[in-house]
Amino acid sequence: MNNNDIKEEKQNTPRPENKMGTMPVTRLIFSMSGPAILSMMIMAMYNIVDSIFVSRLGERALESITIAFPIQLLMISVGVGTGIGINSLIARRLGAREFEQADAAAGNGLRLTLIGGTIFTLFGIFGTRWFMHLFTHDESVVNFGSDYLSIVCIFSMAIMIITTTEKIIQATGNMIYPMLSSILGAVVNIVLDPILIFGLLGAPRLEMKGAAIATVTGQICSMILLLFLLFKKKYDVKVNIKAPFDGRTIKEIYRVGAPSIIMQALGSVMQFGMNAILELVSPTAVAVMGVYGRLQSFVFMPVFGIGQGSMPVMGFNYGARNKKRLIKAFKVAFLVSFTIMACGFIVFQVFPEQLLAIFDASDNMYKIGVPAFRIVSICFLPASFGITTSNLFQATGHGLLSLFASFIRQMIGILPLAYMFYAIGRGDLVWWAFALAEILGTAYAVIMLRYLYKNKIKNLDAA
């Protein structure tokens, strides 16, 4: 038997039927999304807990982590974007029963993450004070932000590995292990936050450095658990970290992953721009933006969890050419996402004062924040469609369509509109940029969804 015969025999070796091709779609999405939603809600909770404790250090401290946040978002975008490319490729290859190629995607993808982590570590050592000075000359804000951001970036390898490893495991249909790792990281972070920030139980009072140390310690614990579960448990995909880089596999990962990285990095650029515009309006407006960003994650994170649960299902059934299950997965994901967003919209409309009170808001924060919360939350409803559609684009290997959607919302919509409102002397209208931009994004999503269905989905044959 020659090498080609051996390779073909291995390729055709049967593996157990994957539940993503057999389980009823609605039950499958809920079973896969449930752990992801819980995991992301826990992540949102400890981000808010971080901010609550930091707000006790003063409004300038809250402003500093808002300015620092785009770097964290950029860091996560590289890890998550690479992970999404891996997730999509693994799911499609498993659906097509190309098992060796799925294994190659996992091994190559995990190693790619290490390169990104190294870049952010170097930024944490050399670039944080320079970055803070781009947005403010208030030395207290610069010191707070640099203390926090340098530590988070130096230890960025942990969050990079977490995001990629989660996507590898999720692509096989296992959502429990990523949830367990998130719970562990959140518990460690929440316990350490007050101890290290305020110097409790005999620990030194580290303030912003304490918040950063608590964050990265939780991430390191989560990373260790995920790596253990990845290499010690059995999945439909096997990770060979020693396998040589494969150009074709890397190209396929980044065909979806690179647009996703850029798409999420656009969110970081948007946040850079909004911080700069809001700083011109009022430093307090920057703090309000930071509070809103933490609170809205309680609404968006469950929707992202639905996306994490539905994307492997859509990708698997696209690879298996099962149109009925693919469309059903999209519809279920959208309806659930819209329901979550509608609930979030109601909360932000009815209880903005109570939400701000959690963060020890000043009178000026109430004055700016109450109308801001009510205006920005209008974008929740159309965003549910945009997010679900982007997940479908990525799951089917059309990451560029998601990239363009994000570019339209954030670069053509939010930033130009926000600056226009500021330039005409109506800083109070800056918040409307979010809702108006989401309308543009929804129109684009509808057009591209029709294009994708007509050209790629309509003629799929059932597996």
Salt bridges, closest charged atoms under 4 A:
GLU59 OE2 - ARG60 NH2 3.33
GLU63 OE1 - ARG60 NE 2.81
ASP103 OD2 - ARG15 NH2 3.61
GLU139 OE1 - ARG129 NH2 3.27
GLU139 OE2 - HIS133 NE2 3.53
GLU207 OE2 - ARG205 NE 3.06
GLU252 OE1 - ARG255 NH2 3.35
ASP428 OD2 - ARG426 NH2 2.92
GLU438 OE2 - ARG409 NE 3.77
